[in-house]
Amino acid sequence: MEDSCDFIQWLGADMSIKILICVDNPADLVRATAVSTSWRQFAITNDIFKHLCIRMFPEVSRVSHVIEVNDRIKPIRNRSCLESEHIVYAHVARGFTSFIRKDCISEAIAASSTDNYPQESIHHTLEPGDRVDQRPSYWSSKGEVDPMIPETLVYKLTASLCVITEINIQPFQGAGCCAFQFGFPIYSAKAVRFRLGHWKPGYEFEKNMKDEPSPLLRSISENVVWTYTSPLFPMAQESCMQKFKLPQPALCIGGYLQIELLGRVKKQEMDEKYYICVSHVQVVGQPLSPAFDVDIIGPSGKCALKYYPNAECCGSHVKSRGEASSSPSRFCSFTASIRGLEKMIFSPSRFRFR
């Protein structure tokens, strides 16, 4: 085919960019870049895959640069900075679209208050159901006279780069100072809201500081940057797993989740105070590990995106709670697929113009 038939040359750079950045499927964009060396170079020079990732998740615009991490076993081929970014963003786009639903909570960090620690700790919300080993399993706030006083729960996710689609919460029935009360009241919140974010660069919290609002909650309010805030969702006064699906999948850069429980519904007869009690929390999404990680590098929230091209999925992947036994093999298939994409990107000869 003659070069004059190359639509990039015929339409010009500006119009060609507008066309290519409208492609939604990363696989289609990979095929386009494999048509010829000139098409591939055009995509590299104009950050086509980066534009795709930013369109899918605007939070990607906070990435200042990408780093390919060499494991010193299989050397990374020599390539330019633009070429390296092209490969990494192609894999990121593939990760965004190759979705495997998992529970993305790694650990419970802190609650704004706890009524009876450790019997009613936030850590009990990691267990599915409302009973473990014949004992009630739930978190309970302290009682308040004012029903409008909110509560917050903070969790660490399984990876510092996660795509979150929904967050599920089950209020606990019959909780408070006594595990079972007359009428089995349900101490739900009136509404719930979610925030995703990261610690400020260079800050580390003491891992043995749990649950108590001072000083850990003060540290969180001062040192965590929340980059995503969900809409307000009404919560039903029902003791069942309530699903709160985000309007659009959200990208968490940093790996921390805050649940805001707003408004109190039920007053405990024993002390005439309002409580909020939760038996289980589940975060549904896709962690992009072990192939990707991020480092927050500045007060503005800019970050470095790390890519581990030789990450061994079966050795590095941490199985999350509730993950199906077949998930590791599915993750291996995902890793193999993005490596196949890289071979395709580096071999623009199948449909080469002549």
C-alpha positions as CSV (number, residue, x, y, z in Angstrom):
1,M,0.0,0.0,0.0
2,E,1.3,3.4,-0.9
3,D,2.2,5.9,1.8
4,S,-0.3,8.3,0.2
5,C,-3.1,5.9,1.4
6,D,-1.9,6.3,5.0
7,F,-4.8,8.2,6.7
8,I,-2.4,9.8,9.2
9,Q,-0.6,11.5,6.4
10,W,-3.7,12.3,4.5
11,L,-5.7,13.8,7.4
12,G,-2.8,15.4,9.2
13,A,-1.7,15.1,12.8
14,D,-4.4,17.0,14.6
15,M,-7.3,15.2,13.0
16,S,-5.6,11.8,13.3
17,I,-5.1,12.4,17.1
18,K,-8.8,13.3,17.5
19,I,-9.7,10.0,15.8
20,L,-7.4,7.8,17.7
21,I,-8.2,9.2,21.1
22,C,-11.9,8.3,20.5
23,V,-11.0,4.6,20.4
24,D,-12.4,3.0,23.6
25,N,-11.0,-0.5,23.4
26,P,-7.3,-0.8,24.3
27,A,-7.0,-3.9,22.2
28,D,-8.3,-2.0,19.1
29,L,-5.8,0.7,19.8
30,V,-3.0,-1.9,20.0
31,R,-4.0,-3.3,16.7
32,A,-4.0,0.1,15.2
33,T,-0.5,0.8,16.4
34,A,0.6,-2.6,15.0
35,V,-0.4,-1.6,11.4
36,S,2.9,0.0,10.6
37,T,6.0,1.6,12.1
38,S,4.8,5.1,11.3
39,W,1.4,4.5,13.0
40,R,3.2,3.1,16.1
41,Q,5.6,6.0,16.2
42,F,2.7,8.4,15.8
43,A,0.9,6.8,18.8
44,I,4.1,7.0,20.9
45,T,4.9,10.6,20.1
46,N,1.3,11.8,20.8
47,D,0.7,9.8,24.0
48,I,-2.4,8.1,22.6
49,F,-2.6,5.4,25.3
50,K,-2.1,8.0,28.0
51,H,-5.0,10.0,26.6
52,L,-7.1,6.8,26.7
53,C,-6.2,6.1,30.3
54,I,-7.0,9.7,31.4
55,R,-10.3,9.5,29.5
56,M,-11.2,6.3,31.4
57,F,-10.0,7.6,34.8
58,P,-9.2,11.4,35.0
59,E,-7.1,10.6,38.2
60,V,-4.4,9.2,35.9
61,S,-3.6,12.8,35.0
62,R,-1.9,13.0,38.4
63,V,0.9,10.6,37.2
64,S,3.9,12.8,36.5
65,H,6.1,10.0,35.1
66,V,6.3,6.2,34.8
67,I,9.1,3.8,36.0
68,E,9.8,0.3,34.7
69,V,11.3,-1.6,37.5
70,N,13.9,-4.1,36.5
71,D,14.1,-7.3,38.6
72,R,17.7,-7.8,37.4
73,I,16.8,-11.3,36.1
74,K,15.4,-10.4,32.7
75,P,16.8,-7.1,31.5
76,I,14.5,-4.5,30.2
77,R,15.1,-3.7,26.5
78,N,16.6,-0.2,25.8
79,R,13.9,2.2,24.8
80,S,13.2,5.9,24.9
81,C,11.2,7.5,27.7
82,L,8.2,8.0,25.3
83,E,8.3,4.4,24.2
84,S,8.4,3.2,27.8
85,E,5.4,5.3,28.7
86,H,3.6,4.0,25.6
87,I,4.1,0.4,26.8
88,V,3.2,1.1,30.4
89,Y,0.0,3.0,29.6
90,A,-1.0,0.3,27.2
91,H,-0.8,-2.2,30.0
92,V,-2.7,0.1,32.4
93,A,-5.5,0.5,29.9
94,R,-5.7,-3.2,29.5
95,G,-5.8,-3.6,33.3
96,F,-8.7,-1.1,33.5
97,T,-10.8,-3.2,31.1
98,S,-9.8,-6.8,32.2
99,F,-11.9,-6.7,35.3
100,I,-12.0,-9.5,38.0
101,R,-14.3,-8.7,40.9
102,K,-12.6,-9.1,44.3
103,D,-12.9,-7.9,47.9
104,C,-10.2,-5.2,47.9
105,I,-10.0,-4.6,51.7
106,S,-6.6,-5.5,53.2
107,E,-7.0,-4.3,56.8
108,A,-9.1,-2.1,59.1
109,I,-7.2,1.0,60.2
110,A,-9.3,3.1,62.6
111,A,-12.8,4.1,63.6
112,S,-13.8,7.5,64.9
113,S,-15.1,6.0,68.1
114,T,-15.6,2.5,69.6
115,D,-18.1,1.8,72.3
116,N,-16.5,-1.3,73.9
117,Y,-13.0,-2.0,72.6
118,P,-11.9,-4.7,71.6
119,Q,-15.2,-6.5,71.8
120,E,-16.8,-4.1,69.3
121,S,-13.8,-3.2,67.2
122,I,-13.7,-2.1,63.6
123,H,-11.6,-5.3,62.9
124,H,-14.8,-7.4,63.3
125,T,-16.2,-5.8,60.2
126,L,-13.7,-7.7,58.1
127,E,-15.5,-11.0,58.8
128,P,-18.6,-11.8,56.7
129,G,-21.8,-12.3,58.6
130,D,-22.7,-11.1,62.1
131,R,-21.4,-14.0,64.1
132,V,-18.0,-15.6,64.4
133,D,-17.4,-18.7,66.7
134,Q,-20.8,-18.3,68.3
135,R,-20.1,-14.7,69.3
136,P,-21.5,-11.5,67.8
137,S,-19.1,-9.9,65.3
138,Y,-19.6,-6.1,64.7
139,W,-18.3,-2.6,65.3
140,S,-20.2,-0.2,67.5
141,S,-19.8,3.5,67.8
142,K,-20.0,5.3,71.1
143,G,-23.5,6.5,72.1
144,E,-24.5,10.1,71.3
145,V,-27.4,12.3,72.4
146,D,-27.3,14.2,69.1
147,P,-28.4,11.9,66.3
148,M,-26.6,14.0,63.7
149,I,-23.0,13.3,64.9
150,P,-21.3,11.2,62.2
151,E,-18.9,8.3,62.4
152,T,-16.0,7.3,60.1
153,L,-14.3,4.0,59.4
154,V,-10.9,3.9,57.6
155,Y,-9.6,0.9,55.7
156,K,-6.4,0.0,53.8
157,L,-7.0,-1.6,50.4
158,T,-5.1,-4.5,49.0
159,A,-3.1,-2.4,46.5
160,S,-2.2,1.3,46.2
161,L,-3.8,1.3,42.7
162,C,-7.4,-0.1,42.7
163,V,-10.4,0.3,40.5
164,I,-13.5,0.4,42.9
165,T,-17.0,-0.3,41.6
166,E,-19.1,-0.7,44.7
167,I,-18.9,-0.8,48.5
168,N,-21.2,-3.0,50.6
169,I,-22.2,-2.5,54.2
170,Q,-24.3,-4.7,56.5
171,P,-25.7,-2.9,59.6
172,F,-25.7,-5.1,62.8
173,Q,-29.0,-6.0,64.5
174,G,-29.4,-6.1,68.2
175,A,-26.1,-4.5,69.1
176,G,-25.0,-2.0,71.7
177,C,-23.9,-2.6,75.3
178,C,-25.9,-5.8,75.2
179,A,-25.5,-8.2,72.2
180,F,-29.2,-8.9,72.0
181,Q,-31.9,-6.4,73.0
182,F,-35.6,-6.5,73.1
183,G,-37.0,-6.2,69.6
184,F,-33.6,-6.7,68.0
185,P,-33.1,-3.1,67.0
186,I,-31.0,-2.2,63.9
187,Y,-28.5,0.6,64.5
188,S,-27.9,1.7,60.9
189,A,-26.9,5.2,59.7
190,K,-29.3,7.4,57.7
191,A,-26.8,7.8,54.8
192,V,-23.3,6.8,53.8
193,R,-20.5,8.5,51.7
194,F,-17.1,7.2,50.6
195,R,-13.7,8.8,50.1
196,L,-10.6,7.3,48.4
197,G,-7.1,8.7,48.8
198,H,-3.5,8.4,50.0
199,W,-1.2,9.5,52.8
200,K,0.9,12.6,52.2
201,P,4.4,11.8,50.9
202,G,6.8,10.8,53.6
203,Y,4.2,10.2,56.3
204,E,4.0,6.9,58.1
205,F,1.6,6.0,60.9
206,E,2.2,3.6,63.7
207,K,0.6,0.3,62.9
208,N,-0.1,-0.5,66.5
209,M,-2.4,2.5,66.8
210,K,-5.9,1.2,66.1
211,D,-9.4,2.3,66.7
212,E,-9.0,5.2,69.1
213,P,-9.8,8.6,67.7
214,S,-6.7,10.1,69.3
215,P,-4.1,10.3,68.0
216,L,-4.6,8.1,64.9
217,L,-7.9,9.8,63.6
218,R,-6.3,13.2,64.1
219,S,-3.3,12.0,62.1
220,I,-5.6,10.7,59.3
221,S,-7.5,14.0,59.1
222,E,-4.2,15.9,58.9
223,N,-2.2,13.6,56.7
224,V,-4.5,11.8,54.3
225,V,-5.5,13.4,51.0
226,W,-8.9,12.3,49.8
227,T,-8.9,12.5,46.0
228,Y,-12.3,11.0,45.3
229,T,-15.6,11.6,47.1
230,S,-18.7,9.6,46.2
231,P,-22.3,10.9,46.2
232,L,-24.4,10.5,49.3
233,F,-26.3,7.2,49.5
234,P,-29.3,6.6,51.7
235,M,-29.0,3.6,54.0
236,A,-31.9,1.4,54.8
237,Q,-32.6,0.3,58.4
238,E,-32.2,-3.4,57.5
239,S,-29.8,-6.0,58.7
240,C,-28.6,-7.2,55.3
241,M,-25.7,-6.5,53.0
242,Q,-26.6,-3.2,51.4
243,K,-24.9,-2.6,48.0
244,F,-23.8,1.0,47.1
245,K,-22.7,1.0,43.5
246,L,-20.6,4.0,42.5
247,P,-22.0,6.0,39.6
248,Q,-18.8,5.3,37.7
249,P,-15.9,3.0,38.6
250,A,-13.4,5.1,40.7
251,L,-9.6,4.8,40.6
252,C,-8.0,4.9,44.0
253,I,-4.4,6.1,43.9
254,G,-2.9,5.5,47.3
255,G,-5.0,2.6,48.7
256,Y,-7.1,4.1,51.5
257,L,-10.9,4.2,51.9
258,Q,-12.9,6.2,54.3
259,I,-16.6,5.4,55.0
260,E,-18.6,8.3,56.4
261,L,-21.7,7.2,58.3
262,L,-24.0,10.2,58.5
263,G,-27.0,10.4,60.8
264,R,-28.2,8.0,63.5
265,V,-31.6,6.2,63.4
266,K,-32.0,4.1,66.5
267,K,-31.8,5.1,70.2
268,Q,-30.7,2.4,72.7
269,E,-33.3,2.1,75.5
270,M,-30.7,1.4,78.1
271,D,-29.0,4.8,78.0
272,E,-31.3,6.8,75.6
273,K,-28.3,7.4,73.2
274,Y,-28.0,6.9,69.5
275,Y,-25.6,4.3,68.1
276,I,-24.3,3.1,64.7
277,C,-23.3,-0.5,64.4
278,V,-21.8,-2.4,61.4
279,S,-21.2,-6.1,61.1
280,H,-19.5,-6.3,57.7
281,V,-17.9,-4.1,55.1
282,Q,-16.9,-5.2,51.6
283,V,-15.1,-3.3,48.8
284,V,-15.7,-4.7,45.3
285,G,-13.1,-3.8,42.7
286,Q,-9.9,-4.7,40.8
287,P,-6.5,-4.2,42.4
288,L,-3.9,-3.6,39.7
289,S,-1.1,-5.4,41.6
290,P,1.5,-6.9,41.4
291,A,2.2,-5.4,38.0
292,F,1.6,-1.8,39.1
293,D,2.3,0.4,42.1
294,V,2.5,4.2,42.8
295,D,4.7,6.5,44.8
296,I,3.2,9.9,45.9
297,I,6.0,12.3,45.3
298,G,4.8,15.8,46.1
299,P,2.3,17.8,48.2
300,S,0.2,18.4,45.1
301,G,-0.6,14.7,44.9
302,K,1.5,14.0,41.8
303,C,2.7,10.4,41.7
304,A,5.1,8.1,39.9
305,L,3.5,5.0,38.3
306,K,5.7,1.9,38.7
307,Y,5.4,-1.0,36.3
308,Y,6.9,-4.4,37.1
309,P,7.1,-6.2,33.7
310,N,8.4,-9.4,35.2
311,A,6.0,-9.6,38.2
312,E,5.2,-13.3,38.9
313,C,1.4,-13.4,39.4
314,C,1.3,-16.6,41.3
315,G,4.2,-15.6,43.6
316,S,3.3,-12.0,44.1
317,H,-0.4,-11.9,44.0
318,V,-2.0,-11.6,47.5
319,K,-5.3,-13.5,47.5
320,S,-8.0,-11.3,49.0
321,R,-10.8,-12.5,51.2
322,G,-13.7,-13.9,49.3
323,E,-11.7,-14.3,46.1
324,A,-12.6,-17.4,44.2
325,S,-10.1,-20.2,44.0
326,S,-9.9,-19.9,40.3
327,S,-8.9,-16.2,40.5
328,P,-5.1,-16.8,40.5
329,S,-5.3,-18.7,37.2
330,R,-7.5,-15.9,35.8
331,F,-4.9,-13.4,37.0
332,C,-2.2,-15.4,35.2
333,S,-4.2,-15.3,32.1
334,F,-4.5,-11.5,32.5
335,T,-0.7,-11.2,32.9
336,A,-0.1,-13.4,29.9
337,S,-2.5,-11.2,27.8
338,I,-0.7,-8.0,28.6
339,R,2.6,-9.6,27.7
340,G,1.1,-10.6,24.5
341,L,0.0,-7.1,23.9
342,E,3.6,-5.9,24.4
343,K,4.8,-8.3,21.8
344,M,2.2,-7.0,19.4
345,I,3.2,-3.4,20.2
346,F,6.8,-4.2,19.5
347,S,6.0,-6.0,16.2
348,P,4.2,-3.6,13.9
349,S,4.8,-5.8,10.9
350,R,1.6,-7.8,10.5
351,F,-0.2,-5.1,8.5
352,R,2.8,-2.9,7.6
353,F,2.4,-0.3,4.9
354,R,4.9,-0.6,2.1
